[in-house]
Amino acid sequence: MEKDRATEPEEDFAGSIDLLDDLTQRETIEQVRRAVLSLPGVYREAVVLCDLQELSYEDAAAALDCPIGTVGPG
């Protein structure tokens, strides 16, 4: 059975969008990674615990052995 050529450009376009989305996502992840790594250690640890590992401010403060106001709004 022969493929309908009228749909091929549309399929190619959809594939291009997926590739562009993937590339954009990779670039964004790399930018976030560089930004987090550029932070001083104490701030980087708070970001990783709260934003990446989704700990509460209370749990992150306990893990860092610091007051909750140091990690986030208290």
C-alpha distance (Angstrom), angle and dihedral (degrees) to the residues before:
residue distance angle dihedral
M1 . . .
E2 3.81 . .
K3 3.80 119.2 .
D4 3.79 116.7 -115.6
R5 3.80 104.0 -109.0
A6 3.81 92.1 -156.6
T7 3.82 90.5 72.6
E8 3.81 97.5 46.2
P9 3.83 97.8 83.5
E10 3.80 90.2 48.4
E11 3.80 91.1 51.2
D12 3.82 90.8 47.5
F13 3.80 89.7 49.9
A14 3.82 91.7 50.5
G15 3.80 89.5 49.5
S16 3.80 90.0 50.5
I17 3.80 90.7 52.6
D18 3.81 90.3 51.9
L19 3.80 90.6 50.7
L20 3.80 91.6 47.5
D21 3.82 91.1 48.9
D22 3.80 90.2 49.5
L23 3.80 92.5 49.3
T24 3.80 92.1 46.5
Q25 3.80 91.1 49.8
R26 3.81 91.6 49.6
E27 3.80 91.4 49.7
T28 3.80 91.1 49.0
I29 3.80 92.0 49.5
E30 3.80 90.3 50.0
Q31 3.82 91.7 49.5
V32 3.81 91.5 50.0
R33 3.81 90.9 47.2
R34 3.82 91.5 52.0
A35 3.82 91.7 46.0
V36 3.81 92.6 50.7
L37 3.81 91.9 46.7
S38 3.81 90.5 51.0
L39 3.81 91.9 59.2
P40 3.80 120.6 97.7
G41 3.81 110.4 -96.9
V42 3.79 98.4 -102.2
Y43 3.81 92.7 51.5
R44 3.79 92.3 43.0
E45 3.81 90.7 53.7
A46 3.81 91.5 50.7
V47 3.82 92.0 49.5
V48 3.79 92.5 48.1
L49 3.80 93.5 47.6
C50 3.81 97.7 43.6
D51 3.79 104.4 31.1
L52 3.77 105.4 27.1
Q53 3.80 101.5 30.4
E54 3.82 92.3 31.5
L55 3.82 96.2 -132.3
S56 3.77 117.6 161.8
Y57 3.80 117.4 -108.5
E58 3.80 88.1 -108.9
D59 3.82 93.0 53.9
A60 3.80 92.8 44.2
A61 3.81 91.3 49.7
A62 3.81 89.6 50.7
A63 3.82 91.2 48.6
L64 3.81 90.9 49.1
D65 3.82 92.5 41.4
C66 3.79 92.8 -128.7
P67 3.82 137.8 114.2
I68 3.80 115.7 -77.5
G69 3.83 90.4 -118.5
T70 3.80 88.3 64.1
V71 3.80 91.0 59.4
G72 3.81 101.5 37.6
P73 3.75 144.7 -38.6
G74 3.75 107.9 -31.4
